[in-house]
Amino acid sequence: MPNPKRPPVRRRLVPAVVALLLAGLSGVVGCSVGGGRAAGPPRTATAQISHSTAPGGGGPERQAAPKPARPWNVHPESVAALGDSITRGFDACDPLSDCPEVSWATGSRSAVDSLSSRLTAAAPGTRSWNVAQSGARVADLTAQARAAATHRPAMVTVLIGANDACTSTTAAMTSVADFRADFDQALAYLHRTLPATQILVASIPDLQRLWSVGRTNVLGKQIWRLGLCPTMLGNADSRSATAQQRRTAVRDRVIAYNTAMGQACARYIRCRYDGGAVFGYQFGTGELSRWDWFHPNEKGEAKLAGILAGVAGLGGRG
């Protein structure tokens, strides 16, 4: 939502914004190039298959044992947010800047109605910490978990992985095996260090959807040419077989990352995965940053807050 005290800026600031981005967009934004471990060749994520006994198969049908209740507190007294530029509100308020006050997880603006705001409404003493970092990859997650653990939060949120797919080439994307190992390490650390802390895991947004929406904006495509998520946004208007195969490869890798996170989370009774809710949300142009047409703006962050608050059972506005 634009600040009503500011004068109209689009026509006057377009040259300045492009100049800023030319000078500074070299790996600091979310979905940045560089950083993290060298990626290995792409690997296919292992599908999670459930087996059931069909009736009429020679004997009585076996009744599945009831699953044990998974403890979950809908009123945790504190929350720490881990992740990347999305959780930092990058490019949501000003170009090339984090804006944590609009973060879906810990933001303070009422229009966002973040998770921490919803918790504070129920318990005014609720505390929150945002230890996410713009440009972070899954390899950085354990270090963030260590930083969060010093606060001993009652709940930890995680939204990570876009930068692992947003690389210079598809060959440089983090392999699924490495992604799984790094994510498993972070979750194991949290559950070992904070056994009573619950963890809310968000799926990675559908980057191909963001490309399909953002490419309708001329300014956005100019900014994309500066190196924002080249694997998905490079040659944005190309419909060649090569370009389409590249985008499909990125989308498939994001799906594999999401699968790995869901499977890892399922192993812990105090972990809740969104089931692909964020990935499945169809962002519109009105929910994307006017500075890069890729990151969520304040309205987009509010939508994420509503989706993930619903997953966590926190209530509030959707």
C-alpha positions as CSV (number, residue, x, y, z in Angstrom):
1,M,0.0,0.0,0.0
2,P,1.6,3.3,-1.0
3,N,2.3,5.9,1.7
4,P,-0.4,8.7,1.3
5,K,2.1,11.3,2.3
6,R,4.4,10.6,-0.6
7,P,3.9,12.3,-4.0
8,P,3.4,10.2,-7.1
9,V,6.9,8.8,-7.9
10,R,6.6,6.3,-10.8
11,R,7.4,8.7,-13.7
12,R,10.0,10.7,-11.8
13,L,11.8,7.7,-10.1
14,V,11.9,5.1,-13.0
15,P,15.4,6.3,-14.2
16,A,16.6,6.6,-10.6
17,V,15.4,3.2,-9.7
18,V,17.0,1.5,-12.7
19,A,20.2,3.3,-11.9
20,L,20.1,2.1,-8.3
21,L,19.5,-1.4,-9.5
22,L,22.3,-1.3,-12.0
23,A,24.6,-0.3,-9.3
24,G,23.4,-2.5,-6.5
25,L,21.6,-5.6,-7.9
26,S,24.5,-8.0,-7.9
27,G,23.5,-10.8,-5.6
28,V,22.0,-9.0,-2.6
29,V,18.3,-9.5,-3.5
30,G,16.2,-12.5,-2.8
31,C,16.6,-15.1,-5.5
32,S,20.1,-13.8,-5.9
33,V,23.0,-15.3,-7.9
34,G,26.0,-16.7,-6.0
35,G,26.5,-18.0,-2.5
36,G,25.8,-21.4,-1.1
37,R,27.6,-24.6,-2.0
38,A,28.4,-25.6,-5.5
39,A,25.5,-27.5,-6.8
40,G,25.7,-31.0,-8.1
41,P,23.8,-32.5,-11.0
42,P,20.0,-32.4,-10.8
43,R,18.4,-35.3,-8.9
44,T,14.9,-36.4,-8.8
45,A,13.1,-36.1,-5.4
46,T,11.9,-39.3,-4.0
47,A,8.1,-39.4,-4.1
48,Q,6.3,-40.2,-0.9
49,I,4.0,-43.1,-1.6
50,S,1.3,-44.4,0.7
51,H,0.2,-48.0,0.4
52,S,-3.3,-49.2,1.2
53,T,-5.0,-52.6,1.2
54,A,-7.9,-52.8,-1.3
55,P,-11.0,-54.6,-0.3
56,G,-11.7,-58.0,-1.9
57,G,-8.0,-58.9,-2.1
58,G,-8.2,-62.2,-0.3
59,G,-8.9,-61.5,3.4
60,P,-10.4,-58.8,5.6
61,E,-9.4,-55.3,5.0
62,R,-6.9,-54.1,7.6
63,Q,-8.0,-51.0,9.6
64,A,-5.2,-48.4,9.8
65,A,-4.2,-47.6,13.3
66,P,-5.2,-44.1,14.4
67,K,-2.4,-41.6,14.1
68,P,-1.1,-40.1,17.4
69,A,-2.1,-36.5,18.1
70,R,0.5,-34.0,17.0
71,P,0.8,-31.4,19.7
72,W,0.3,-27.8,18.4
73,N,-0.1,-24.6,20.4
74,V,-2.2,-22.0,18.6
75,H,-1.1,-19.4,21.1
76,P,2.7,-19.6,21.3
77,E,4.2,-16.9,23.4
78,S,7.1,-16.1,21.0
79,V,8.0,-16.6,17.4
80,A,11.3,-16.5,15.4
81,A,11.2,-16.3,11.6
82,L,13.9,-18.0,9.4
83,G,14.2,-17.7,5.7
84,D,15.1,-15.3,2.9
85,S,14.1,-12.0,1.3
86,I,10.4,-12.9,1.3
87,T,10.4,-13.0,5.1
88,R,12.5,-9.8,5.2
89,G,10.0,-7.9,3.1
90,F,12.6,-7.1,0.5
91,D,11.6,-4.6,-2.2
92,A,8.1,-4.3,-0.6
93,C,8.6,-0.7,0.6
94,D,11.7,0.8,-1.1
95,P,14.0,-0.4,-3.8
96,L,16.9,-2.7,-2.8
97,S,15.8,-2.6,0.9
98,D,14.5,-5.0,3.4
99,C,11.2,-3.9,5.0
100,P,10.7,-6.3,8.0
101,E,7.8,-4.3,9.2
102,V,5.7,-5.8,6.5
103,S,7.0,-9.4,6.9
104,W,4.2,-12.0,6.8
105,A,5.8,-13.6,9.9
106,T,6.9,-10.8,12.2
107,G,5.7,-7.6,10.6
108,S,4.2,-4.8,12.7
109,R,2.0,-3.0,10.1
110,S,-1.7,-3.6,10.8
111,A,-2.5,-4.0,7.1
112,V,-0.3,-7.1,7.0
113,D,-1.7,-8.8,10.1
114,S,1.4,-10.9,10.5
115,L,1.6,-14.1,12.5
116,S,3.3,-12.2,15.4
117,S,0.6,-9.5,15.3
118,R,-2.2,-12.1,15.5
119,L,-0.4,-13.7,18.5
120,T,0.1,-10.3,20.2
121,A,-3.6,-9.6,19.8
122,A,-4.3,-12.7,21.9
123,A,-1.4,-12.2,24.3
124,P,0.1,-8.7,24.4
125,G,3.4,-10.0,25.8
126,T,4.2,-12.1,22.7
127,R,7.8,-11.6,21.5
128,S,9.1,-12.0,17.9
129,W,12.5,-12.1,16.1
130,N,13.2,-12.0,12.4
131,V,16.5,-13.7,11.7
132,A,15.9,-14.3,8.0
133,Q,18.4,-12.9,5.5
134,S,17.8,-11.7,2.0
135,G,19.7,-13.9,-0.5
136,A,19.8,-16.9,2.0
137,R,19.8,-20.4,0.7
138,V,18.9,-23.6,2.5
139,A,22.6,-24.1,3.3
140,D,22.3,-21.0,5.6
141,L,19.3,-22.4,7.5
142,T,21.2,-24.1,10.3
143,A,23.1,-20.9,11.1
144,Q,19.8,-19.0,11.3
145,A,18.4,-21.8,13.5
146,R,21.3,-21.3,15.9
147,A,20.6,-17.6,16.0
148,A,16.9,-18.2,16.7
149,A,17.7,-20.7,19.4
150,T,19.4,-18.1,21.5
151,H,15.9,-16.5,22.0
152,R,14.3,-19.9,22.8
153,P,11.1,-19.1,20.8
154,A,8.0,-21.2,21.3
155,M,7.4,-21.3,17.5
156,V,9.8,-21.1,14.5
157,T,8.7,-20.3,11.0
158,V,10.6,-21.3,7.9
159,L,10.2,-20.1,4.3
160,I,13.4,-20.9,2.3
161,G,14.5,-22.3,-1.0
162,A,13.8,-19.8,-3.8
163,N,17.4,-18.8,-4.0
164,D,18.4,-22.4,-4.4
165,A,16.5,-22.5,-7.7
166,C,17.3,-18.9,-8.7
167,T,20.8,-19.3,-9.9
168,S,22.8,-18.4,-13.0
169,T,22.0,-21.6,-14.8
170,T,19.8,-24.7,-14.1
171,A,23.0,-26.7,-13.6
172,A,23.9,-24.4,-10.7
173,M,20.7,-25.0,-8.8
174,T,21.1,-26.8,-5.5
175,S,20.7,-30.5,-6.0
176,V,17.7,-32.1,-4.3
177,A,19.9,-34.3,-2.3
178,D,21.9,-31.4,-0.9
179,F,18.7,-29.4,-0.3
180,R,17.2,-32.3,1.7
181,A,20.4,-32.8,3.7
182,D,20.7,-29.1,4.6
183,F,17.0,-28.8,5.5
184,D,17.1,-32.1,7.6
185,Q,20.2,-30.7,9.4
186,A,18.4,-27.5,10.4
187,L,15.2,-29.3,11.6
188,A,17.2,-31.8,13.5
189,Y,19.2,-29.0,15.2
190,L,16.0,-27.2,16.2
191,H,14.3,-30.3,17.6
192,R,17.4,-31.3,19.4
193,T,18.1,-27.9,20.9
194,L,14.5,-26.7,21.4
195,P,12.5,-30.0,21.8
196,A,9.3,-28.1,22.9
197,T,9.4,-25.6,20.1
198,Q,7.0,-26.0,17.2
199,I,8.0,-25.4,13.6
200,L,5.8,-24.0,10.8
201,V,7.2,-24.8,7.4
202,A,6.0,-22.8,4.3
203,S,6.3,-24.1,0.8
204,I,8.3,-22.2,-1.8
205,P,6.1,-20.0,-4.1
206,D,5.6,-21.1,-7.7
207,L,8.3,-19.1,-9.4
208,Q,6.9,-19.8,-12.8
209,R,3.6,-18.2,-11.7
210,L,5.6,-15.1,-10.7
211,W,7.3,-15.0,-14.1
212,S,4.0,-15.3,-15.9
213,V,2.5,-12.4,-14.0
214,G,5.5,-10.1,-13.7
215,R,6.5,-10.3,-17.4
216,T,3.4,-8.2,-18.3
217,N,5.2,-5.2,-16.7
218,V,7.7,-3.4,-19.0
219,L,9.7,-1.9,-16.1
220,G,9.8,-5.2,-14.3
221,K,11.3,-7.0,-17.3
222,Q,14.0,-4.3,-17.6
223,I,14.9,-4.9,-13.9
224,W,14.9,-8.7,-14.5
225,R,17.6,-8.2,-17.1
226,L,20.0,-7.1,-14.4
227,G,20.2,-10.6,-13.1
228,L,17.1,-11.3,-10.9
229,C,16.6,-15.1,-10.8
230,P,18.1,-15.8,-14.2
231,T,17.0,-19.4,-14.4
232,M,13.3,-18.3,-14.3
233,L,13.3,-14.7,-15.4
234,G,16.0,-14.6,-18.0
235,N,14.8,-13.9,-21.6
236,A,11.4,-13.3,-20.1
237,D,9.6,-13.0,-23.4
238,S,11.2,-16.0,-25.1
239,R,8.9,-18.8,-26.0
240,S,11.6,-21.0,-27.5
241,A,11.8,-24.7,-26.5
242,T,15.0,-24.0,-24.7
243,A,13.5,-21.2,-22.6
244,Q,10.4,-23.2,-21.8
245,Q,12.4,-26.3,-20.8
246,R,14.6,-24.1,-18.5
247,R,11.5,-22.7,-16.7
248,T,10.0,-26.1,-16.4
249,A,13.2,-27.4,-14.9
250,V,13.1,-24.6,-12.3
251,R,9.5,-25.3,-11.4
252,D,10.2,-29.1,-11.1
253,R,13.1,-28.4,-8.8
254,V,11.0,-26.1,-6.6
255,I,8.3,-28.9,-6.4
256,A,11.1,-31.4,-5.4
257,Y,12.3,-29.0,-2.7
258,N,8.8,-28.6,-1.4
259,T,8.4,-32.4,-1.3
260,A,11.7,-32.8,0.6
261,M,10.6,-30.2,3.2
262,G,7.2,-31.8,3.7
263,Q,8.8,-35.2,4.2
264,A,11.3,-33.9,6.7
265,C,8.7,-32.0,8.6
266,A,6.5,-35.1,8.8
267,R,9.1,-36.9,10.9
268,Y,8.6,-34.6,13.8
269,I,5.5,-34.3,15.9
270,R,5.9,-30.6,16.5
271,C,6.4,-29.7,12.9
272,R,3.6,-28.5,10.6
273,Y,4.0,-28.1,6.8
274,D,1.6,-26.0,4.7
275,G,0.9,-28.9,2.3
276,G,1.9,-26.7,-0.7
277,A,-0.5,-23.9,0.1
278,V,2.0,-21.1,-0.6
279,F,3.2,-22.8,-3.8
280,G,-0.4,-23.1,-4.9
281,Y,-1.4,-19.5,-4.3
282,Q,-1.8,-17.6,-7.6
283,F,-0.2,-14.2,-6.9
284,G,-1.6,-11.3,-9.0
285,T,0.1,-8.2,-10.2
286,G,-1.4,-6.2,-7.3
287,E,0.5,-8.4,-4.9
288,L,4.0,-7.9,-6.4
289,S,6.6,-5.3,-5.7
290,R,6.5,-2.3,-8.0
291,W,10.3,-2.3,-7.7
292,D,11.0,-5.7,-9.2
293,W,7.6,-7.3,-10.0
294,F,8.8,-10.6,-8.4
295,H,8.9,-10.2,-4.6
296,P,5.6,-9.8,-2.7
297,N,4.6,-6.2,-1.8
298,E,2.7,-5.3,1.4
299,K,-0.5,-6.8,0.0
300,G,1.3,-10.0,-1.0
301,E,2.9,-10.3,2.4
302,A,-0.5,-9.9,3.9
303,K,-1.8,-12.7,1.7
304,L,1.1,-15.0,2.9
305,A,0.3,-14.1,6.5
306,G,-3.3,-15.1,6.0
307,I,-2.4,-18.4,4.3
308,L,0.1,-19.4,6.9
309,A,-1.9,-18.2,9.9
310,G,-4.6,-20.6,8.7
311,V,-2.2,-23.5,8.5
312,A,-0.9,-22.7,12.0
313,G,-4.5,-22.2,13.3
314,L,-3.8,-18.7,14.6
315,G,-6.9,-17.0,13.3
316,G,-7.2,-13.3,12.5
317,R,-7.9,-11.8,9.1
318,G,-7.3,-14.0,6.0
